[in-house]
Amino acid sequence: MPYKKSHLIEKLSGSDHKEIHAFASRRVGQQDAEDIVQDAYLQLLQRDNQESIREPRAFLFRVISNLSIDLWRKSSRSTDSEIDQQDFELDSLISQQPGPEALTSGLLEFDNFLSVLDELPAIQRHAFILNKIQGLTHAEIAERLGVSNKSIQRYLVDAMEHFASRLENFPP
C-alpha cells in the first residue's frame, strides 16, 4: 500500500529505524552509517512520487546498499590515486635505464630468439613476423601472402609450438 509523506516518518520510526541503522553500520561501519541513513531518508522524502513507493523500508535498504557501494568506490579510487602517487615518487628515484647485466641478458635472449626464428620455414617466419611484430590480422596476412586464412592459422600455431619447444620462457 502506498504511503503519504506524513505517514512515512511514522511508519519508519522505532524498530525499523534501528534495523535500518544496523544494516548501514554493517555495510559502511559505524562512522559513516548515520550519514548514509540520513542520505537515504532524504532521498525518500525528496522523491516527487512518494505515493508510488509501496515498501518504504525496502526502498531505504536499497538506497543504503547503493550509497554504501558508492562510498566504497569513492574511497577505493582515492586509495588507488594515493598509491599511484607514491609509486610515481619512487619511480622517479629509480633509473629507468637497464643495467649492464640486463642489457647483456636481453641481447642474448634476442639473439637466441632470432636463431629460433631463422629455423622456421620462410612462409611461417614471414607470417609470424607479420602477425606478432607488425600486428596484421590473419585475413590481412592471408591476402598478402596469397594463401588461405586456415593456412595462416596453421603456420602461426606451428611457429608458436616451435618457439615453445626451443625457448624456455616462451611466450613471455
C-alpha positions as CSV (number, residue, x, y, z in Angstrom):
1,M,0.0,0.0,0.0
2,P,1.5,3.4,-1.0
3,Y,2.2,5.9,1.9
4,K,1.7,9.6,2.1
5,K,4.6,11.8,3.3
6,S,3.1,12.3,6.7
7,H,2.8,8.5,7.2
8,L,6.3,7.7,6.0
9,I,8.1,9.1,9.1
10,E,5.6,7.4,11.5
11,K,5.9,4.1,9.6
12,L,9.7,4.1,9.7
13,S,10.3,5.1,13.3
14,G,11.3,2.9,16.2
15,S,12.4,-0.6,15.5
16,D,12.6,0.0,11.7
17,H,15.0,2.8,12.2
18,K,17.2,0.7,14.5
19,E,17.2,-2.1,12.0
20,I,18.0,0.3,9.1
21,H,20.8,1.9,11.1
22,A,22.2,-1.5,12.0
23,F,22.2,-2.5,8.3
24,A,24.0,0.7,7.3
25,S,26.6,0.1,10.1
26,R,27.3,-3.4,8.8
27,R,27.8,-2.0,5.3
28,V,29.9,1.0,5.9
29,G,30.9,0.9,9.6
30,Q,29.6,2.9,12.5
31,Q,31.4,6.1,11.5
32,D,29.6,6.6,8.1
33,A,26.4,4.8,9.0
34,E,24.5,7.9,10.2
35,D,25.4,9.9,7.1
36,I,24.3,7.1,4.9
37,V,21.0,6.6,6.7
38,Q,20.3,10.4,6.6
39,D,21.0,10.5,2.9
40,A,18.7,7.5,2.4
41,Y,15.8,9.2,4.3
42,L,16.5,12.4,2.4
43,Q,16.2,10.6,-0.9
44,L,12.9,9.0,0.2
45,L,11.4,12.3,1.4
46,Q,12.6,14.3,-1.7
47,R,11.0,11.9,-4.2
48,D,8.3,13.5,-6.3
49,N,6.1,10.5,-6.4
50,Q,6.3,9.1,-2.9
51,E,2.9,7.6,-3.3
52,S,4.4,5.1,-5.7
53,I,6.7,3.6,-3.0
54,R,4.8,0.6,-1.7
55,E,7.6,-0.5,0.7
56,P,9.5,2.5,2.1
57,R,11.5,0.2,4.3
58,A,12.7,-1.9,1.4
59,F,13.3,1.4,-0.5
60,L,15.6,2.6,2.3
61,F,17.5,-0.7,2.4
62,R,18.1,-0.5,-1.4
63,V,19.2,3.2,-1.2
64,I,21.6,2.4,1.7
65,S,23.0,-0.5,-0.3
66,N,23.6,1.8,-3.3
67,L,25.1,4.6,-1.2
68,S,27.5,2.2,0.5
69,I,28.7,0.9,-2.8
70,D,29.2,4.5,-4.0
71,L,31.1,5.3,-0.8
72,W,33.3,2.2,-1.2
73,R,34.1,3.1,-4.8
74,K,35.0,6.6,-3.8
75,S,37.3,5.5,-1.1
76,S,38.8,2.9,-3.4
77,R,39.6,5.5,-6.0
78,S,41.2,7.8,-3.6
79,T,43.3,5.0,-2.1
80,D,44.4,4.0,-5.6
81,S,45.4,7.5,-6.5
82,E,47.4,7.8,-3.3
83,I,49.2,4.5,-4.1
84,D,49.8,5.7,-7.7
85,Q,51.3,8.9,-6.4
86,Q,53.6,7.0,-4.1
87,D,54.7,4.7,-6.9
88,F,55.3,7.7,-9.1
89,E,57.6,9.3,-6.5
90,L,59.5,6.0,-6.1
91,D,59.8,5.5,-9.8
92,S,61.3,9.0,-10.2
93,L,64.2,8.0,-7.9
94,I,65.0,4.8,-9.8
95,S,66.9,4.9,-13.0
96,Q,64.8,3.8,-16.0
97,Q,67.9,2.5,-17.9
98,P,68.6,-1.2,-17.6
99,G,71.9,-2.2,-16.0
100,P,74.7,-3.9,-18.0
101,E,73.6,-7.4,-16.8
102,A,70.1,-6.8,-18.1
103,L,71.3,-5.4,-21.4
104,T,73.6,-8.4,-21.9
105,S,70.9,-10.9,-20.9
106,G,68.4,-9.2,-23.2
107,L,70.8,-9.3,-26.1
108,L,71.5,-13.0,-25.6
109,E,67.8,-13.8,-25.4
110,F,67.1,-11.7,-28.5
111,D,69.9,-13.5,-30.4
112,N,68.5,-16.8,-29.3
113,F,65.0,-15.7,-30.5
114,L,66.4,-14.7,-33.9
115,S,68.2,-18.1,-34.2
116,V,65.0,-20.0,-33.5
117,L,63.1,-17.7,-35.9
118,D,65.6,-18.5,-38.6
119,E,64.9,-22.2,-38.1
120,L,61.3,-21.7,-39.3
121,P,60.3,-22.3,-42.9
122,A,60.3,-18.9,-44.8
123,I,56.5,-18.7,-45.1
124,Q,55.9,-19.5,-41.4
125,R,58.6,-16.9,-40.5
126,H,57.0,-14.3,-42.7
127,A,53.5,-15.0,-41.3
128,F,54.8,-14.9,-37.7
129,I,56.6,-11.5,-38.3
130,L,53.5,-10.0,-40.0
131,N,51.3,-11.1,-37.2
132,K,53.3,-10.8,-34.0
133,I,55.6,-7.9,-34.9
134,Q,53.6,-5.8,-37.5
135,G,50.2,-6.7,-35.9
136,L,48.4,-7.8,-39.1
137,T,45.3,-10.0,-38.8
138,H,45.1,-13.5,-40.2
139,A,43.0,-12.3,-43.1
140,E,45.4,-9.5,-44.0
141,I,48.4,-11.9,-43.9
142,A,46.5,-14.4,-46.0
143,E,45.7,-11.8,-48.6
144,R,49.3,-10.5,-48.6
145,L,50.8,-14.0,-48.9
146,G,48.2,-15.3,-51.3
147,V,47.2,-18.3,-49.1
148,S,44.0,-19.2,-47.2
149,N,43.2,-17.9,-43.7
150,K,43.3,-21.5,-42.4
151,S,46.9,-21.9,-43.7
152,I,47.9,-18.7,-41.8
153,Q,46.3,-20.1,-38.6
154,R,48.3,-23.4,-39.1
155,Y,51.5,-21.5,-39.8
156,L,51.2,-19.4,-36.7
157,V,50.3,-22.4,-34.5
158,D,53.3,-24.3,-35.8
159,A,55.6,-21.3,-35.3
160,M,54.4,-20.9,-31.7
161,E,54.8,-24.6,-31.0
162,H,58.3,-24.4,-32.4
163,F,59.2,-21.4,-30.2
164,A,57.7,-23.1,-27.2
165,S,59.8,-26.2,-27.8
166,R,63.0,-24.3,-28.3
167,L,62.8,-21.4,-25.9
168,E,62.4,-21.8,-22.1
169,N,60.1,-18.8,-21.3
170,F,58.0,-18.6,-24.4
171,P,55.6,-16.9,-24.6
172,P,56.8,-14.3,-22.0
